């Protein structure tokens, strides 16, 4: 099997060389390529990665002009990967390289397109765990992810799915969102999770907010539809209150106060505005999805193509 390992590199001058050595040792029986993508590191990571490429014939090193973000670096690595399976692993040794074999075995046994790792006990900082929980909760609704599936960064992807992912041409890739637009044949397997070998996490509030907005806005029409439904509900309540006001005025002596009319007017007007904005947003959302570069469908097999 031809296996590719993609590693986004950021400020990991002390860990990246030992990680590559471990990968070479534990995957020695595989046809292996390792792709290092330096995402604008501020330390000596670029120099170290260049030295690693010079040492090994099966290592390809790519250095980005500036820091674009982890998902962008991963997308770059995927675009240069040639393996039948592609594994994405972080540069901090929290995922033992030997666990890649577990991912491969799970993919082959279950014929999965994608295999995510999951952990009995995560060794991340509590803030990153909180961010992961928020994003996983959001993706359950926004990209129709199974509720019990943890979207870890350590995962294996079959080449056919990788080819669909790299068709994305926009500046804000979300790898898991692109995966779930291509396939639902996804599995998971439990692997060890270690403490960070060196340095500290680069996970910040700014990155969490950026990721949250990217998932919330860029990969689903769900937010637009929430406002559409909310507008329809408010408009419906306004009509119902107006009907009750009319019945009270015609058939009873109940006096309708000015405040009641003001509340009814605001409720009905706000509901109508949200409803119109939701419908308009639906059109704009469809245009956005149409021009996002994502496929309308993904072919798994076509046996007549080679005939």
N, C-alpha and C positions, 0 to 999 in steps of 0.2 A: 504494500500500500504506500502511495505517495502522500505524505503528511506535511502540512504547512503549519507552523506555529508563528502567530503574529503577536508581537510584544510592543505596545505603546510605551515609549521611554520618556520619563520626565524626572530630572534631578535624581538619577539613580546610578551615579558613577561607582558606588561601592558594591552594588548588588547585581548589576546587569551581567558582568563577566562571570561570576559564580553561577548565576542562573543559566546562562548559555552552556557552561560546562556540564551542569547537572542534566540539562536537556539532551546534550550530545551523548551522555553516558546512559541515561535510562531509555533513550529511544534509538540506541545504536543499531538495533535490528530492523528499523524502519527506514524507508527512503525518505529522508527528512530535509526540509528547508526551513530556515528560521529567518523571519523578517523583522528587523528592528526599525521602528519609526520614532526618531527623536522629535518630540513635539516642543521644540524651542526651549530646551533645558537651559538653566542658568549656571549649571556647574560644568564639570568636564565630561558629561555623558557623551557628547558628540565625539570627542577624541577617543574615549574608551570604546565606543561602538565601532569606530573606524578601525581600531586595532583588532577588535574581534572579527570584523569582516576580513581583514588581512590574514588572520590565523586560520579561518575555516572557509572551505570552498562552498559550503552549503548555507552560508549566512549572507543575507542581502541587507544592506544598511541604507536607509532613506532618512534624510534630515530635512525637516520642514523649515521654511523661512522664518516662521515665528510660532508662538504658541496658539494653536487653533482649537485645542480641546481634545479630550480623550476620544470621543466618538469620531471626530474628524481624522485623528491619527489612525484609529482602527480601520476606518473606511479606506484610507490610503493603503494600509497594509493588506487589506482584503483584495484591493484592486491589483496588487502585485503577487498574490498567492496563486499557486498552481496545483496544490494538493487535492487529492480526492476528498479528504477531510481537512478543514482548517480549524485550528484551536486558537482561541484568544486567551492570553494569560497576562496578568499584571506583572510588573517588574519588581515587586516588593517581597517575594517569597512567601506571601501568605497562603498561596496555593502551591502545594508541593508538586514539582514537575512530574513525579511518578503518577499522580492522579490523572494525567492525560490518558494513560492506558485504561483506566476505569471508564473514562468518557468514551473511548473508542469501543471498548467491549459492550457498553450499554447501547451505543448507536448501532452496532452490528447485530446484537441480539434482538433489539426491538425494531430494527429497520427505521430508525428515526432520522428525520432531516436535521434536527437540532437537539442537542443534549445540554441542559443547564446543570451546573453543580449546585448543590444545596449543602447546608452545614448544620450539624447538630448543635454547635455553639459557635457563633461568630465572634471573632477577636477584633472587630472594628471598634473604633471609638463610639461612645453612645450617640454622638451627634450624627455620625454617618449611618448608624443603625436606624436612627429616627428618620433620616432622609430617605433611606432605602425603603422603609415601611411606607412613607408617604407616597413615594413614586410607585411602589408596587400596588398600593391601594388604588391610585389614580389609573394605572394601566389596566387594572381589572375591568374598568368601565370604558376607558378611552380606546384601547386597542383589542378589547375582547379577550384578554388574557385569562386563562384558568385561575380561579381564586387561590388555589393552593400551590401555584407555581411561583417560585422565587426567581426573579430575573437577576442572576448573578453575572458579573463581568467575565467570569471564567466559564467558557462554554465551547462546544464543538459544533461546527456547522458544515453540512454537506456541500460539496462544490456547486451543485445545481442551484442551491439557495444563495450561495455567495455570489453567483453570477447575476442573480436578480437584485441583490442588495446593492452591488456596485453600479447598477444602472441609475441610481439616485444621483442627481446633478446639483442639488441645492446646497446652501451653505450651512444648514442645520440638521445634519443627520442624527437620527436616533436609531441605533442599530437594532434594538429589540422591537421597535415599531416597524422597521423595515422587514424584520424576520416574520412578524405576524401578519404582514401584508402579503407574504409569499407562501406561507405554510402554516398549518395547524398540527402537523405531525411532529410534535415536540415532546421530549421526555426529560427526566431529571434523575440524578443519582447523588447520593450523599458521599461527600469527600471530606478529608480533614481540612481544617482552617487554622493556620498558625498565626502567632503574633507577628507584627511587622519586623523584618530583620534589621532595618536601618531607617533612620529619618522619621518623618511624621507624614500623616495623610495630607494630601493636597485638596481634600474635600472641604469647601468653604460654603458660607451662607450664599454668597453670590452665585457659585456654581449650582447649588441646590435650587435657588430661585430660577436660574436660567434653564436648568433641566426641567423643572416643574412646568414652566411656561411653554417650553418647546414641546413637551408631551401633551399639555393641555390644549394648545392651539394648533400645533403643526401636524398632528397625526390623527385627528378625529374631528367630525362635525358635531360631536356630542355637546360641547359648550353652547353652540348656536341653537341646538335643538332644546336645550334646557330653557333658554330665554324664550324660545317660541312657545313652548308648553306653558311657561310661567305667564307669558302675555295672554295666551288663550284662557288660562284659568282666571286671571284678574279681569279680563274683558267679560268673561262669562258671569263672574260675580257681580260686575257692574250692571250687566243686563238684568240679572235676577233681582238686584236691589231696586233698579229702576222699575221693574215690573211690580214689585211689592209696593213701591211708592205710588204707582199709578192706581193699583187696586185700593190702597188705603184712601187715596184722594177721592175715588169715585164712590166707594161703598161704605165708608165710615167717616167718623168725625175726627179721626186722628190728624193732628196738625203736624205737618212736616217742617222741621226747623231748617234754618239756613245752613247750619252745620251739616245736617244730613245731606242736603243738596250738594254742598261743597265736597264732602267725602265721596258721594256717588260720582260726581264729575271727575274728580282726581283719579278714582279707581278705574273708571271706564276709559278715561283718556290715556292713563298710563298703560293699561292693558292693551289698548289698541296700538299704541306706539311700539310697545315691546313685540307685539304680534307682527306688525309691519317690518320692524327691524329684524326679527327672526326670519321672516320669509326672504327679505333682502339678503341677509347673511347666508341663508341656505344657497341662494344663487351664487354668491361670491365664494362660498366654501366649495361648491361643486367646481367652479372655475379653478380655484386654487388646487384642488385635488387633481383636476384634469391636466394642469400644467406643471405638476410636481415631478414629472419624469417617472412616475411609478407605473408598472404594467397594469393593464386591465385584467389580465389573467396570467397564470403561470402553468406551463405544461409540465407535468411530471414524466410522462412517457408518450412517445409516438413511434410505434414499432414500424410504421410504413415510411418513416422519414428516410431510411437508408435503402429502401427498395428501389 
